[in-house]
Amino acid sequence: MLSIWLFKLINEDGLWKNMLRRKYLAKKTIMQVQKHPGDSHFWASLMTAKESFQSLGYFKTCDGKQVRFWEDCWIGSQPLEKEYPNLYNLVRNKNAVVAEVLGRTPLKVAFRRAITGRNLQDCYNLVSKVVNVTMSDQKDQFIWKANKDELFMVNSMYKVLMYNGVIPRKTLIWKLRIPLKLKYSCGILKKGLF
């Protein structure tokens, strides 16, 4: 249920969303903030659910104000921190958003020390990857990849959380009179996730 609140907080505007943003986010994005002592139970629960929620989608970058440059999946199939781990370890501002980094020429990326050798080659590859990204005036959107039509549905989140991608089908395994744990394990084995 918390996932629907996260999805709406990222993609929509409204009175309650603006109040939450002012109280907890200030000038940060939802992905940049962490749980702190003294937060409400609702907000602490949102922060706990955020990581699993984020793994089920990606950002469509428009204005770049909500999308973290290094840590969110916004260009390609994985976050830049995973694609360029050596550069990520050397960068000063790991939480920079896309609008900050791409808002200048050259890119606004500062490293803790000079980059040479393989890191320099990775930096050139990174620049060539992001140099053609164009920004627009529209707000960034979180696209839900757990559903074929990319629309957020609680049912799709439930299936991913409960069945870890192994969705029960009307097969022989699910008709057997054995404990559910065994049915689930057989489903995982059949799908080849082990």
N, C-alpha and C positions, 0 to 999 in steps of 0.2 A: 504494500500500500504506500510505503514511503517513496517508492520509485516514481509514482505519479506526481507527487509533490515536487520532487527534484526535476522531473521533466518539465512541469509547468513553470517552475521557478527559473529555469534556464531559457525556455522558449517563449514565454508569454509575459505580458504586462498586466498589472492589476493592483488594486489597493493593498491587499494583503502581501503581495509579492514585493511591492515597493517598500512596505514597512519592514519586512524581513531583510531586504537588501540594505536599507539604511541602518538597521540595528546591528546586523552581524557582518555585513560585507564591507561597508564603507566604500572604498575605491578598489576593492579586490573582486575577483570572480569567485563563483561558487567553488571552483576547483582549487583555488589558491588558499582558502581558509581551512583551518583545522578546528577540532573540538577543543574547547577551553573549559576549565572549571568555572562554574557559575552559569553556563549556558542552560537554556531551558531544556527539558527532557525532549521536547519535539525537535529542537535544533540539534541536540547531541545525537539523536536517532538518525536524523538526516545525514549528519557527518559520518556516522558509522556505515550507513547504506551507500554512501557516495562512491566508494571504490568499486564495489560489485556492479553498481549501476553504470559507471563509466566504462567498464569493460564490455558492455553490451551495445555500444554505439560509438559514433565518431562525430566530430564537429564539421559542419559546413561553414567555412570561413567566409564572412562577408565584410564586416567592418573590423574584425580582428580584436575586438575589445573584451571578449569573454574567453577566448581560446589561448591557452598557454602555449608558447612557441615550442618549448622542449618537451613538455610532459603530457600534452594532449595529442590524441590521434587526429590530425587535421590535414596532413598531406601524405599520401601513401597509405600503406596498410598498418603501420605501427608508429608510435611516437618517435620523434627525433632523438630522444634520450636513449632509446633502444637501438636505433639505427647508427648513431654516432656516439657510443658510450664514452670514448676517450675525450671528445670535445665537451660533452656534458659534464664530465668530472672537472674540467678546467674552467668552465664558464662561471662568471661572477654572479649573474642574476639568473638563477635557474627558473624562477617564477615569472619571467617576463612574458607579456602577452604578445601576440602576433602583431598587433597595431604598433606597439613600441619598437619592435625589432625591424619591421619592414617600413616603418614611417620615415626612415632616413636612408640616404645613400651616402656612403656605404652602410651596410646593415649595422644596427646598433647592438653589437655583441661584444662584450668585453671579457677577456680571458685573464686568469690570475697570473699567467706567465706567457712568455713568447711561445708560439706554436711552431714547431719545425717537423721535418720528416713526414711521417705517415699522418700526423695530426694536421699538417698543413694541406696535404692532399685531401683529407676528409673535409677540411674547411672549404676548399675549392668546390668539392662535390656538393656540399651543403648549399653554398651560394648559388651554384648553377641550378640546383633543385628548386629554390624558392624565389629566384630573381624574377621569374615571369608571373608570379602570383599577383593578381590584381584585386584591389580592395573595392568595396562598394559602400553605399550608405545604409544598407539594410543591416539588421541585427543578426549576429551569428546564430546558427541553429544547431541543435543536437539532433542527429539522425539516429533513429533506433534500428539497429541491424538484427535484432532478435526476431523480427517479423518480416516477412517477405515484402510487404508493401511499405516498409519503413515507418509505419505509424505506430506510435506507442500504444500498447494494450497491456493491461494488467495480466491478462491471461498468458501472454508471451513471457512476461517477467516471471510469473509463477512457474511455468513449465521449465524455464532455464534454472531457476533456483531449486525446484523440487527434483527435477530429473536430470540435471546437469547436462542438458542437451539430448538425453536419451528419452524421447517422448514415447510413452506406451502406445503401441499400435495393437490392433486386434489380431495378434498373432498367437501362436500356440503357447508361447511363454506366459502371456498374461492370462490365459485361460486355465493354467495349471492350478491345482489346489495346494500351493506351497506358500510359505510366508512371503510377504511383500518384499522383504530384504533380499531374499533369494531371487525373486522375479527381477528386481532392479539390477542385481549383480549379473544375472544372465543377460539382461538387456545391454549392459555395458560391454560384456564379453562379446556379444553378437555384433555390436557396433564397432568393436575393435579399439576401444579407448584404453585398454590396458597394454 
